[in-house]
Protein backbone atom coordinates (compact mmCIF):
# COMPACT_ATOMS: atom_id res chain seq x y z
CA UNK A 1 0.00 0.00 0.00
CA UNK A 2 1.26 3.44 -0.91
CA UNK A 3 0.53 6.20 1.60
CA UNK A 4 -0.53 9.58 0.19
CA UNK A 5 1.02 12.85 1.32
CA UNK A 6 -1.03 15.56 3.03
CA UNK A 7 -0.98 17.63 -0.18
CA UNK A 8 -2.32 14.67 -2.16
CA UNK A 9 -5.01 13.98 0.43
CA UNK A 10 -6.21 17.59 0.43
CA UNK A 11 -6.80 17.43 -3.34
CA UNK A 12 -9.15 14.45 -2.99
CA UNK A 13 -12.90 14.84 -2.76
CA UNK A 14 -14.56 13.91 0.52
CA UNK A 15 -15.95 10.76 -1.07
CA UNK A 16 -12.46 9.68 -2.19
CA UNK A 17 -11.04 10.48 1.26
CA UNK A 18 -13.68 8.29 2.89
CA UNK A 19 -12.82 5.47 0.48
CA UNK A 20 -9.12 5.87 1.31
CA UNK A 21 -9.94 5.79 5.02
CA UNK A 22 -11.92 2.58 4.50
CA UNK A 23 -8.94 1.08 2.65
CA UNK A 24 -6.64 2.05 5.53
CA UNK A 25 -9.00 0.41 7.99
CA UNK A 26 -8.87 -2.84 5.99
CA UNK A 27 -5.16 -3.22 6.79
CA UNK A 28 -4.52 -6.07 9.26
CA UNK A 29 -4.00 -5.30 12.95
CA UNK A 30 -0.64 -7.07 13.08
CA UNK A 31 1.72 -8.97 10.86
CA UNK A 32 1.11 -12.70 10.58
CA UNK A 33 4.18 -13.11 8.42
CA UNK A 34 7.48 -14.46 9.67
CA UNK A 35 10.23 -12.15 10.83
CA UNK A 36 11.77 -12.18 7.34
CA UNK A 37 8.73 -10.48 5.78
CA UNK A 38 7.92 -6.80 5.89
CA UNK A 39 4.20 -6.03 5.82
CA UNK A 40 2.20 -2.91 6.54
CA UNK A 41 -0.11 -3.25 9.51
CA UNK A 42 -1.92 -0.94 11.92
CA UNK A 43 0.92 -1.02 14.43
CA UNK A 44 3.39 0.70 12.08
CA UNK A 45 4.17 4.39 12.44
CA UNK A 46 3.54 5.04 8.73
CA UNK A 47 0.00 3.60 8.95
CA UNK A 48 -0.78 5.64 12.07
CA UNK A 49 0.49 8.83 10.42
CA UNK A 50 -1.53 8.19 7.25
CA UNK A 51 -4.70 7.48 9.23
CA UNK A 52 -4.22 10.59 11.39
CA UNK A 53 -3.71 12.75 8.28
CA UNK A 54 -6.95 11.46 6.73
CA UNK A 55 -9.00 12.00 9.88
CA UNK A 56 -7.54 15.50 10.36
CA UNK A 57 -8.48 16.54 6.83
CA UNK A 58 -11.94 15.00 7.09
CA UNK A 59 -12.53 16.89 10.35
CA UNK A 60 -12.00 20.17 8.49
CA UNK A 61 -14.49 19.32 5.75
CA UNK A 62 -18.11 20.44 5.75
CA UNK A 63 -20.48 17.85 7.20
CA UNK A 64 -23.92 17.32 5.75
CA UNK A 65 -26.74 16.10 7.91
CA UNK A 66 -28.85 13.23 6.58
N, C-alpha and C positions, 0 to 999 in steps of 0.2 A: 504494500500500500504506500502510495506517495502522499505525503502531507503537504497541504497547500499553505502558502505564506499568508500573513494577515492581509497584504495588499490584494492577493488573489481572492481571498474569502470575501473581502468587502465589495468586490466587483460582481459577486454572485447574487442572484435574486434570492428572496427569502425562501422560496420553494426549493431552490437548489441547495441552499444552506441546510435546510431541514433534511433533505435527502443525504447530504454529506454527513450530518450528525447521526442519522440512522445507520449509515455505513460504518462510522466510527464505533457506534454502539454494538455492531455485529462482530467486532474483533473479540477473540477469546480473552477470558480473564487472565489466564496464565499460559505459559508455554508447556505443551505436552511433549515437545520434542526433546531429544537427548541433548546433552551439554554441547555437542558439536554443531548444533543447528542454531541459527539465529532467526527468531521469529518475532514479529511485532505482537504485543499483547497489551492489555490495559495497565499493566504494572510498569511499563516503560515511560521514561520521562518525555519522549517525543510524542507518545500518544496522549499523555496528560496535557501537554502544552497545546496540541492540536485541538483537543476537546475544549479546553478552556478558551482558546481563541474563538471557536465557533459559538460557544455560549455567550461570550462577551459581546460579539457582534450581533447576535440575535436579540440580546437584551436591549440593544439600542434601536432596534427596528420597531416600526409602528405595529401595534397589535390590534387586530380586528376582532370584535366580539361576534360570537355566532348568533 
